[in-house]
Amino acid sequence: MDRVVRSLSEGDVVALPTETVYGLAGSIFQDDAIRTIFSVKGRPLIDPLIVHVGDFDQLDGVAIRDPRLDVLANAFWPGPLTLVMKKRPVVSDLITAGKDTVAVRMPQGLFRQVLQRLQVPLAAPSANPFGYLSPTEAIHVERHLGNRIGLILDGGPCERGIESTILDLTTPMPTVLRLGPVSVEALQAVLGVPVLTKTSECHGAQTAPGMLKKHYSPQTPLTLFDDPSSLPSILTERVAVVLQQRPPSFTPETHTYWLSEQGKLEEVAQNLFALLQKIDRKYTHIFIQQSPPSGLGLAINDRLQRAASKTP
């Protein structure tokens, strides 16, 4: 931990575990560190970064509090919810893609411990090449970015497995910009008002990360399906099939995988990127089953649809 804090304070970027995915972190007050994040990932400057804070003092230094912050923070922080609010002038335009808003999250676990030790907010997108599968284990970061960064803090597998929900509080109605572990229904229950959803922007600077049409993609072509009976009748040994849950029976030669023994969506989300990381480039094609389209299933399907080369 001491080495991590020292490296970040010196302007280095460090891969850190969160409850969602591993992040590539750098001090928001050091533009060189922010530029390094974009360079290492190959990330376009139109795609903003999330600022992570360890406490409310750090939050007040980067964002202007929205009146709805307290009720949302009491319900979901620390945790996998990012809030878009008006930014303070101290936040670099590099972080916000030149916009006057900033996306802020208070994470759990080791990442928050680092923030509290460092006493500096950290900008951190996922620690992977831009557009590729998100990393949910330290080995994923090492495999793809290990020769470009100096330090990876191994916190084990990520609990949630997909990126945080992003909620925009600067719009007339609260609007989800990225689906995630905190569902629209949960947000509506806490806020007591309808919550809109707008998860894509056509062009130009993005309001939040994860809104680009193509994202989270393996190198192997990926096709989505809903009903296993709709699969091609001939599946060769070079094709992988990924199901939501363990099938009653299967033949090993079809190279069938499943994301949860019983189809629990929390397990599906947790295992999704890890399994795709494992089988990517081992097959000529991957067929993957979508989740039921409600609650967490919507967030899982959002990742799959952005990752896919072909959808139903």
Secondary structure, DSSP 8 states (H G I E B T S, - for coil): -HHHHHHHHTT--EEE--SSS-EEEEETT-HHHHHHHHHHHT--TTS--EEE-SSHHHHHHHB---TTHHHHHHHH-SSSEEEEEEB-TTS-HHHHTT-SEEEEE---HHHHHHHHHHTS-EE--BSSSTTB----SHHHHHHHHTTT-S-B----S-SS-S--EEEESSSSS-EEEE--SS-HHHHHHHHSS--EE-----SSS-SSTT-SSS-SB-SS-EEEES-GGGS-S---TTEEEEESS--SS--GGG-EEES-SS--HHHHHHHHHHHHHHHTTSSSEEEEE---SSTHHHHHHHHHHHH-SB--
